[in-house]
Amino acid sequence: MPKIPVTVYTTGPACNQCNMTKKILAREGISFTEVDLREHPDQLAAFQAQGLTQAPVVTTDTKIWSGFRLDKIVSLSKFIRSAERHDAN
């Protein structure tokens, strides 16, 4: 898969939405970095200031969303697969 930087900002292991997001990203073969917002309160405050109030917050090089968003994960997976086909040609 093309290397698209994906970061999943979580609120710890008890966050069900965070766990589902990570599980589906992994199932789709999408690599990601996990950052625990409990260890980065300044980043948490910055997300809240942007109106991103649900965990997880997922960022790529061009997109950002908060909460469990299956539609966004599927869209990202399709984009990556499309980029793979383009790179193969």
N, CA, C and O atoms as CSV, one atom per row, in Angstrom:
chain,resi,resn,atom,element,x,y,z
A,1,MET,N,N,0.840,-1.187,0.000
A,1,MET,CA,C,0.000,0.000,0.000
A,1,MET,C,C,0.878,1.239,0.000
A,1,MET,O,O,1.957,1.241,0.593
A,2,PRO,N,N,0.416,2.299,-0.667
A,2,PRO,CA,C,1.169,3.555,-0.607
A,2,PRO,C,C,1.256,4.038,0.826
A,2,PRO,O,O,0.360,3.789,1.632
A,3,LYS,N,N,2.326,4.720,1.134
A,3,LYS,CA,C,2.545,5.193,2.499
A,3,LYS,C,C,1.821,6.521,2.696
A,3,LYS,O,O,2.298,7.570,2.263
A,4,ILE,N,N,0.679,6.463,3.346
A,4,ILE,CA,C,-0.069,7.657,3.724
A,4,ILE,C,C,0.009,7.724,5.237
A,4,ILE,O,O,-0.379,6.772,5.916
A,5,PRO,N,N,0.505,8.832,5.783
A,5,PRO,CA,C,0.620,8.908,7.235
A,5,PRO,C,C,-0.760,8.990,7.890
A,5,PRO,O,O,-1.529,9.918,7.637
A,6,VAL,N,N,-1.054,8.008,8.728
A,6,VAL,CA,C,-2.324,7.974,9.455
A,6,VAL,C,C,-1.984,7.917,10.936
A,6,VAL,O,O,-1.204,7.074,11.379
A,7,THR,N,N,-2.580,8.823,11.686
A,7,THR,CA,C,-2.398,8.832,13.141
A,7,THR,C,C,-3.762,8.724,13.795
A,7,THR,O,O,-4.704,9.425,13.426
A,8,VAL,N,N,-3.853,7.831,14.776
A,8,VAL,CA,C,-5.082,7.653,15.549
A,8,VAL,C,C,-4.795,8.150,16.961
A,8,VAL,O,O,-4.014,7.547,17.696
A,9,TYR,N,N,-5.429,9.247,17.326
A,9,TYR,CA,C,-5.294,9.822,18.660
A,9,TYR,C,C,-6.392,9.220,19.529
A,9,TYR,O,O,-7.576,9.417,19.256
A,10,THR,N,N,-6.012,8.495,20.561
A,10,THR,CA,C,-6.961,7.769,21.396
A,10,THR,C,C,-7.025,8.367,22.801
A,10,THR,O,O,-6.250,9.249,23.169
A,11,THR,N,N,-7.977,7.850,23.560
A,11,THR,CA,C,-8.073,8.242,24.964
A,11,THR,C,C,-7.821,7.044,25.870
A,11,THR,O,O,-8.256,7.022,27.021
A,12,GLY,N,N,-7.117,6.053,25.343
A,12,GLY,CA,C,-6.725,4.906,26.156
A,12,GLY,C,C,-7.456,3.637,25.786
A,12,GLY,O,O,-8.343,3.645,24.932
A,13,PRO,N,N,-7.082,2.543,26.431
A,13,PRO,CA,C,-7.604,1.220,26.077
A,13,PRO,C,C,-9.091,1.016,26.369
A,13,PRO,O,O,-9.684,0.081,25.831
A,14,ALA,N,N,-9.702,1.838,27.182
A,14,ALA,CA,C,-11.128,1.688,27.491
A,14,ALA,C,C,-12.027,2.344,26.447
A,14,ALA,O,O,-13.251,2.258,26.549
A,15,CYS,N,N,-11.444,2.993,25.454
A,15,CYS,CA,C,-12.222,3.701,24.426
A,15,CYS,C,C,-12.668,2.720,23.341
A,15,CYS,O,O,-11.867,2.305,22.505
A,16,ASN,N,N,-13.951,2.353,23.360
A,16,ASN,CA,C,-14.472,1.385,22.387
A,16,ASN,C,C,-14.408,1.915,20.959
A,16,ASN,O,O,-14.074,1.169,20.039
A,17,GLN,N,N,-14.724,3.197,20.761
A,17,GLN,CA,C,-14.661,3.764,19.411
A,17,GLN,C,C,-13.221,3.752,18.883
A,17,GLN,O,O,-12.981,3.510,17.700
A,18,CYS,N,N,-12.280,4.015,19.778
A,18,CYS,CA,C,-10.861,3.983,19.397
A,18,CYS,C,C,-10.465,2.568,18.987
A,18,CYS,O,O,-9.811,2.367,17.964
A,19,ASN,N,N,-10.869,1.594,19.795
A,19,ASN,CA,C,-10.521,0.202,19.519
A,19,ASN,C,C,-11.126,-0.283,18.208
A,19,ASN,O,O,-10.459,-0.980,17.444
A,20,MET,N,N,-12.378,0.076,17.937
A,20,MET,CA,C,-13.010,-0.322,16.674
A,20,MET,C,C,-12.329,0.339,15.485
A,20,MET,O,O,-12.136,-0.292,14.446
A,21,THR,N,N,-11.967,1.600,15.633
A,21,THR,CA,C,-11.280,2.301,14.547
A,21,THR,C,C,-9.963,1.612,14.237
A,21,THR,O,O,-9.660,1.352,13.072
A,22,LYS,N,N,-9.178,1.313,15.261
A,22,LYS,CA,C,-7.885,0.653,15.052
A,22,LYS,C,C,-8.065,-0.739,14.443
A,22,LYS,O,O,-7.295,-1.146,13.573
A,23,LYS,N,N,-9.081,-1.461,14.905
A,23,LYS,CA,C,-9.329,-2.808,14.397
A,23,LYS,C,C,-9.663,-2.781,12.903
A,23,LYS,O,O,-9.149,-3.595,12.135
A,24,ILE,N,N,-10.508,-1.861,12.503
A,24,ILE,CA,C,-10.917,-1.815,11.098
A,24,ILE,C,C,-9.795,-1.274,10.225
A,24,ILE,O,O,-9.604,-1.755,9.107
A,25,LEU,N,N,-9.050,-0.287,10.705
A,25,LEU,CA,C,-7.884,0.172,9.942
A,25,LEU,C,C,-6.931,-0.992,9.699
A,25,LEU,O,O,-6.447,-1.179,8.582
A,26,ALA,N,N,-6.662,-1.769,10.735
A,26,ALA,CA,C,-5.757,-2.913,10.596
A,26,ALA,C,C,-6.344,-3.945,9.634
A,26,ALA,O,O,-5.623,-4.490,8.798
A,27,ARG,N,N,-7.634,-4.215,9.743
A,27,ARG,CA,C,-8.284,-5.175,8.836
A,27,ARG,C,C,-8.162,-4.729,7.382
A,27,ARG,O,O,-8.009,-5.552,6.479
A,28,GLU,N,N,-8.233,-3.427,7.169
A,28,GLU,CA,C,-8.112,-2.878,5.813
A,28,GLU,C,C,-6.655,-2.786,5.349
A,28,GLU,O,O,-6.383,-2.404,4.211
A,29,GLY,N,N,-5.733,-3.137,6.231
A,29,GLY,CA,C,-4.318,-3.094,5.864
A,29,GLY,C,C,-3.724,-1.702,5.891
A,29,GLY,O,O,-2.709,-1.443,5.245
A,30,ILE,N,N,-4.355,-0.797,6.640
A,30,ILE,CA,C,-3.893,0.586,6.718
A,30,ILE,C,C,-2.995,0.733,7.939
A,30,ILE,O,O,-3.440,0.535,9.070
A,31,SER,N,N,-1.736,1.079,7.712
A,31,SER,CA,C,-0.794,1.308,8.815
A,31,SER,C,C,-1.121,2.626,9.495
A,31,SER,O,O,-1.544,3.585,8.850
A,32,PHE,N,N,-0.921,2.660,10.799
A,32,PHE,CA,C,-1.184,3.892,11.536
A,32,PHE,C,C,-0.291,3.958,12.761
A,32,PHE,O,O,0.228,2.954,13.248
A,33,THR,N,N,-0.136,5.178,13.234
A,33,THR,CA,C,0.555,5.440,14.486
A,33,THR,C,C,-0.506,5.794,15.509
A,33,THR,O,O,-1.444,6.533,15.210
A,34,GLU,N,N,-0.358,5.268,16.718
A,34,GLU,CA,C,-1.310,5.582,17.786
A,34,GLU,C,C,-0.676,6.546,18.777
A,34,GLU,O,O,0.470,6.370,19.190
A,35,VAL,N,N,-1.442,7.573,19.155
A,35,VAL,CA,C,-0.999,8.544,20.150
A,35,VAL,C,C,-2.076,8.618,21.227
A,35,VAL,O,O,-3.249,8.845,20.928
A,36,ASP,N,N,-1.673,8.426,22.469
A,36,ASP,CA,C,-2.603,8.487,23.597
A,36,ASP,C,C,-2.716,9.944,24.052
A,36,ASP,O,O,-1.750,10.537,24.533
A,37,LEU,N,N,-3.910,10.502,23.890
A,37,LEU,CA,C,-4.121,11.911,24.237
A,37,LEU,C,C,-3.994,12.183,25.729
A,37,LEU,O,O,-3.825,13.336,26.126
A,38,ARG,N,N,-4.070,11.153,26.564
A,38,ARG,CA,C,-3.872,11.366,28.001
A,38,ARG,C,C,-2.438,11.820,28.280
A,38,ARG,O,O,-2.169,12.471,29.289
A,39,GLU,N,N,-1.527,11.470,27.378
A,39,GLU,CA,C,-0.132,11.862,27.525
A,39,GLU,C,C,0.186,13.163,26.790
A,39,GLU,O,O,1.304,13.670,26.878
A,40,HIS,N,N,-0.800,13.708,26.062
A,40,HIS,CA,C,-0.602,14.924,25.268
A,40,HIS,C,C,-1.789,15.871,25.447
A,40,HIS,O,O,-2.538,16.105,24.499
A,41,PRO,N,N,-1.967,16.416,26.650
A,41,PRO,CA,C,-3.130,17.276,26.902
A,41,PRO,C,C,-3.166,18.520,26.022
A,41,PRO,O,O,-4.244,19.042,25.739
A,42,ASP,N,N,-2.004,19.003,25.586
A,42,ASP,CA,C,-1.983,20.160,24.690
A,42,ASP,C,C,-2.609,19.820,23.340
A,42,ASP,O,O,-3.318,20.644,22.763
A,43,GLN,N,N,-2.355,18.623,22.836
A,43,GLN,CA,C,-2.957,18.197,21.569
A,43,GLN,C,C,-4.455,17.987,21.739
A,43,GLN,O,O,-5.236,18.327,20.851
A,44,LEU,N,N,-4.855,17.430,22.871
A,44,LEU,CA,C,-6.278,17.258,23.168
A,44,LEU,C,C,-6.983,18.609,23.162
A,44,LEU,O,O,-8.062,18.743,22.585
A,45,ALA,N,N,-6.387,19.600,23.794
A,45,ALA,CA,C,-6.977,20.947,23.835
A,45,ALA,C,C,-7.068,21.545,22.437
A,45,ALA,O,O,-8.048,22.214,22.109
A,46,ALA,N,N,-6.058,21.309,21.617
A,46,ALA,CA,C,-6.063,21.831,20.245
A,46,ALA,C,C,-7.193,21.193,19.429
A,46,ALA,O,O,-7.881,21.881,18.675
A,47,PHE,N,N,-7.380,19.887,19.579
A,47,PHE,CA,C,-8.485,19.216,18.875
A,47,PHE,C,C,-9.830,19.754,19.350
A,47,PHE,O,O,-10.718,20.015,18.538
A,48,GLN,N,N,-9.982,19.921,20.656
A,48,GLN,CA,C,-11.240,20.433,21.195
A,48,GLN,C,C,-11.523,21.837,20.675
A,48,GLN,O,O,-12.672,22.176,20.395
A,49,ALA,N,N,-10.486,22.649,20.544
A,49,ALA,CA,C,-10.648,24.003,20.016
A,49,ALA,C,C,-11.121,23.980,18.558
A,49,ALA,O,O,-11.760,24.923,18.091
A,50,GLN,N,N,-10.798,22.886,17.841
A,50,GLN,CA,C,-11.231,22.734,16.443
A,50,GLN,C,C,-12.617,22.104,16.347
A,50,GLN,O,O,-13.133,21.901,15.247
A,51,GLY,N,N,-13.226,21.792,17.502
A,51,GLY,CA,C,-14.542,21.178,17.510
A,51,GLY,C,C,-14.508,19.665,17.407
A,51,GLY,O,O,-15.552,19.036,17.233
A,52,LEU,N,N,-13.341,19.075,17.509
A,52,LEU,CA,C,-13.184,17.623,17.446
A,52,LEU,C,C,-13.280,17.090,18.872
A,52,LEU,O,O,-12.280,17.016,19.586
A,53,THR,N,N,-14.486,16.723,19.274
A,53,THR,CA,C,-14.732,16.415,20.682
A,53,THR,C,C,-14.928,14.937,20.970
A,53,THR,O,O,-15.087,14.562,22.132
A,54,GLN,N,N,-14.922,14.081,19.949
A,54,GLN,CA,C,-15.068,12.647,20.164
A,54,GLN,C,C,-13.747,11.952,19.912
A,54,GLN,O,O,-12.953,12.386,19.076
A,55,ALA,N,N,-13.517,10.872,20.639
A,55,ALA,CA,C,-12.352,10.041,20.384
A,55,ALA,C,C,-12.802,8.854,19.540
A,55,ALA,O,O,-13.934,8.388,19.670
A,56,PRO,N,N,-11.930,8.375,18.690
A,56,PRO,CA,C,-10.584,8.866,18.418
A,56,PRO,C,C,-10.623,10.043,17.453
A,56,PRO,O,O,-11.647,10.326,16.831
A,57,VAL,N,N,-9.493,10.716,17.343
A,57,VAL,CA,C,-9.293,11.685,16.277
A,57,VAL,C,C,-8.315,11.026,15.318
A,57,VAL,O,O,-7.238,10.586,15.721
A,58,VAL,N,N,-8.694,10.961,14.047
A,58,VAL,CA,C,-7.859,10.332,13.032
A,58,VAL,C,C,-7.387,11.414,12.076
A,58,VAL,O,O,-8.181,12.213,11.578
A,59,THR,N,N,-6.086,11.429,11.827
A,59,THR,CA,C,-5.524,12.396,10.891
A,59,THR,C,C,-4.731,11.673,9.806
A,59,THR,O,O,-4.111,10.636,10.043
A,60,THR,N,N,-4.773,12.253,8.609
A,60,THR,CA,C,-3.902,11.833,7.512
A,60,THR,C,C,-3.188,13.088,7.047
A,60,THR,O,O,-3.261,14.130,7.698
A,61,ASP,N,N,-2.501,12.989,5.926
A,61,ASP,CA,C,-1.821,14.177,5.415
A,61,ASP,C,C,-2.804,15.230,4.907
A,61,ASP,O,O,-2.430,16.392,4.750
A,62,THR,N,N,-4.064,14.839,4.645
A,62,THR,CA,C,-5.039,15.804,4.126
A,62,THR,C,C,-6.390,15.781,4.829
A,62,THR,O,O,-7.202,16.680,4.610
A,63,LYS,N,N,-6.654,14.795,5.657
A,63,LYS,CA,C,-7.978,14.640,6.278
A,63,LYS,C,C,-7.863,14.570,7.785
A,63,LYS,O,O,-6.817,14.225,8.335
A,64,ILE,N,N,-8.972,14.909,8.446
A,64,ILE,CA,C,-9.064,14.772,9.897
A,64,ILE,C,C,-10.532,14.528,10.245
A,64,ILE,O,O,-11.428,15.175,9.703
A,65,TRP,N,N,-10.761,13.587,11.155
A,65,TRP,CA,C,-12.120,13.362,11.644
A,65,TRP,C,C,-12.058,12.846,13.069
A,65,TRP,O,O,-11.015,12.392,13.540
A,66,SER,N,N,-13.203,12.925,13.749
A,66,SER,CA,C,-13.253,12.428,15.118
A,66,SER,C,C,-14.416,11.466,15.272
A,66,SER,O,O,-15.416,11.541,14.558
A,67,GLY,N,N,-14.255,10.555,16.231
A,67,GLY,CA,C,-15.254,9.539,16.476
A,67,GLY,C,C,-15.055,8.345,15.556
A,67,GLY,O,O,-14.251,8.391,14.624
A,68,PHE,N,N,-15.791,7.282,15.825
A,68,PHE,CA,C,-15.744,6.100,14.965
A,68,PHE,C,C,-16.515,6.411,13.708
A,68,PHE,O,O,-17.725,6.633,13.755
A,69,ARG,N,N,-15.817,6.428,12.565
A,69,ARG,CA,C,-16.429,6.779,11.283
A,69,ARG,C,C,-16.088,5.712,10.252
A,69,ARG,O,O,-15.101,5.832,9.526
A,70,LEU,N,N,-16.904,4.675,10.191
A,70,LEU,CA,C,-16.674,3.602,9.235
A,70,LEU,C,C,-16.633,4.135,7.818
A,70,LEU,O,O,-15.824,3.679,7.010
A,71,ASP,N,N,-17.499,5.103,7.498
A,71,ASP,CA,C,-17.524,5.676,6.153
A,71,ASP,C,C,-16.181,6.312,5.794
A,71,ASP,O,O,-15.722,6.185,4.659
A,72,LYS,N,N,-15.559,6.986,6.734
A,72,LYS,CA,C,-14.261,7.629,6.483
A,72,LYS,C,C,-13.159,6.585,6.311
A,72,LYS,O,O,-12.283,6.738,5.460
A,73,ILE,N,N,-13.204,5.520,7.122
A,73,ILE,CA,C,-12.199,4.469,7.013
A,73,ILE,C,C,-12.317,3.780,5.655
A,73,ILE,O,O,-11.308,3.538,4.993
A,74,VAL,N,N,-13.546,3.464,5.238
A,74,VAL,CA,C,-13.767,2.822,3.939
A,74,VAL,C,C,-13.297,3.736,2.817
A,74,VAL,O,O,-12.663,3.277,1.866
A,75,SER,N,N,-13.600,5.013,2.919
A,75,SER,CA,C,-13.160,5.981,1.909
A,75,SER,C,C,-11.634,6.041,1.831
A,75,SER,O,O,-11.067,6.073,0.739
A,76,LEU,N,N,-10.981,6.056,2.976
A,76,LEU,CA,C,-9.519,6.073,3.011
A,76,LEU,C,C,-8.953,4.805,2.383
A,76,LEU,O,O,-7.985,4.868,1.624
A,77,SER,N,N,-9.539,3.668,2.689
A,77,SER,CA,C,-9.090,2.399,2.118
A,77,SER,C,C,-9.234,2.406,0.602
A,77,SER,O,O,-8.321,1.978,-0.105
A,78,LYS,N,N,-10.363,2.883,0.094
A,78,LYS,CA,C,-10.574,2.967,-1.358
A,78,LYS,C,C,-9.557,3.903,-2.005
A,78,LYS,O,O,-9.026,3.610,-3.076
A,79,PHE,N,N,-9.290,5.033,-1.345
A,79,PHE,CA,C,-8.315,5.974,-1.874
A,79,PHE,C,C,-6.932,5.334,-1.980
A,79,PHE,O,O,-6.238,5.493,-2.985
A,80,ILE,N,N,-6.544,4.613,-0.938
A,80,ILE,CA,C,-5.231,3.966,-0.930
A,80,ILE,C,C,-5.159,2.904,-2.025
A,80,ILE,O,O,-4.157,2.809,-2.734
A,81,ARG,N,N,-6.205,2.115,-2.163
A,81,ARG,CA,C,-6.216,1.074,-3.196
A,81,ARG,C,C,-6.164,1.691,-4.596
A,81,ARG,O,O,-5.505,1.159,-5.489
A,82,SER,N,N,-6.852,2.799,-4.778
A,82,SER,CA,C,-6.820,3.498,-6.060
A,82,SER,C,C,-5.409,4.013,-6.348
A,82,SER,O,O,-4.926,3.912,-7.476
A,83,ALA,N,N,-4.755,4.561,-5.334
A,83,ALA,CA,C,-3.384,5.052,-5.493
A,83,ALA,C,C,-2.445,3.907,-5.814
A,83,ALA,O,O,-1.502,4.079,-6.586
A,84,GLU,N,N,-2.688,2.735,-5.232
A,84,GLU,CA,C,-1.876,1.553,-5.536
A,84,GLU,C,C,-1.980,1.183,-6.995
A,84,GLU,O,O,-0.976,0.914,-7.654
A,85,ARG,N,N,-3.213,1.169,-7.501
A,85,ARG,CA,C,-3.402,0.822,-8.919
A,85,ARG,C,C,-2.726,1.837,-9.829
A,85,ARG,O,O,-2.139,1.483,-10.851
A,86,HIS,N,N,-2.819,3.107,-9.439
A,86,HIS,CA,C,-2.194,4.164,-10.228
A,86,HIS,C,C,-0.675,4.012,-10.218
A,86,HIS,O,O,-0.028,4.171,-11.253
A,87,ASP,N,N,-0.105,3.707,-9.054
A,87,ASP,CA,C,1.338,3.533,-8.933
A,87,ASP,C,C,1.841,2.328,-9.700
A,87,ASP,O,O,2.979,2.311,-10.170
A,88,ALA,N,N,0.978,1.305,-9.828
A,88,ALA,CA,C,1.368,0.068,-10.515
A,88,ALA,C,C,1.431,0.263,-12.026
A,88,ALA,O,O,2.094,-0.505,-12.723
A,89,ASN,N,N,0.754,1.273,-12.528
A,89,ASN,CA,C,0.719,1.494,-14.001
A,89,ASN,C,C,1.829,2.361,-14.468
A,89,ASN,O,O,1.936,2.637,-15.664
